[in-house]
């Protein structure tokens, strides 16, 4: 399975879970704000994850640049 197919599968799964939880919060629990709380928590987790990944990439690039500088431009 290619990366694009895997990402598409994750997106579809995320949409299905979001719809199911929205329907649950409205029909069963009777509180749409419950879904908003769950969605906010999921969004916060996603943003933190993206920030961590970005910091890892920055650190890796910095280490690579330092290594190249130290080696005189040779990789």
Secondary structure, 3 states (H helix, E strand, C coil): CCHHHHHHHHHHHHHHHHHHHHHHHHHHCCCHHHHHHHHHHHHHHHHHHHHHHHHHHHHHHHHHHHHHHHCCCCC
